[in-house]
Amino acid sequence: MLVAFLWGGGFTASKAAVADVPPLASALMRYALASLVLVPLYLRERRSLPPERYTAFTWKALVALGLTAVTGYNALYFLGLGLAPSSDSILLIPTTNPIWTTLVATLFIGERPGQRLLIGMAVAIGGMTLVLIGGYTGDFDNSRLLGNGLFILAAMVFGVSHVVGRVATRQISAIGATTVSGVIGGIVLLPMAVVEGGLGELLSAPVSYWLNIAFVAFGVTAFGYVIWYRSVSRIGAGRTSFYTNLVPIFGLSLSAVFLREYPSPIQILGGIVMLGAIIWVTLERSPEAPLTHSQPSGGKT
């Protein structure tokens, strides 16, 4: 539940951050700060466990993970936050991410979804449509439409990263994959942030910005994932993944309190439809079923 709260709050904090510093610079700072925690944790883990063997295949998987989960997802997610409310990202990213993950897993690693999952995906897509329609009950807003499109693309890219992550974590630990891919993705984000021209604004950013980006970096990215993986080891992947259904609830509640962002009734209905479809599919899983989790970030708010 703590992880669900942290991940839900990440959407609110990220939206507040991009109000002070441009999106790509904020995305870069997320992983630059998170690395201050993740790198020491991973080095400590390596000292206590048998050494991991980094093969050429391992590095390819880690580079792919960094380009998808870190660079691609965060660039799209933070750019979307500059155009649309965080409540839209909460309704579109964690609730549709399982759909894209399943599609990618089916196409590229041969996983075959069952009938229940296919029905759930169809219902979730219907809910996604309601969320998109519900955002335009008044004047048509091209910026919001573009932002929502970026959120959906971000969820798709993060879905790809989940499948890549399954491959990467066959070679090294989950914390190792998160740390190394974060460093790789952050390195790629650096020139993008330079071109954007937002790095200079970090020098004049208010204290509130640093508090928000620190929450996203440490709470959501670093400690959130460490707690998540420990929960999986304690109570199993199936039971742990069920708690991610709370992420949209926490996220919408926090955005309403701190940002005064309120989704329309049609959007809420769409979110309920998507969330209900995910819960319905999740209930079929056994306690140790393979995990497909959402972020972010947002979770990946």
Buried (B, 14 or more C-beta within 10 A) or exposed (E): EEBBBBBBBBBBBBBBBBEBBBBBBBBBBBBBBBBEBBBEBBEEBBEEEEEBEEEEEBBEBBBBBBBBBBBBBBBBBBBBBBBBBBBBBBBBBBBBBBBBBBBBBBEEEEBEBEEEBBBBBEBBBEBBEBBBEBBBEEEEBEEBBBBBBBBBBBBBBBBBBBBBBBBBBEBBBBBBBBBBBBBBBBBBBBEBBBEBEBBEBBEEBEEEBBEBBBBBBBBBBBBBBBBBBBBBEEEBBBBBBBBBBBBBBBBBBBBBEBBEBEBBEBBBBBBBBBBBBBEBBBEEBEEEBEBBBBBBBBBBB
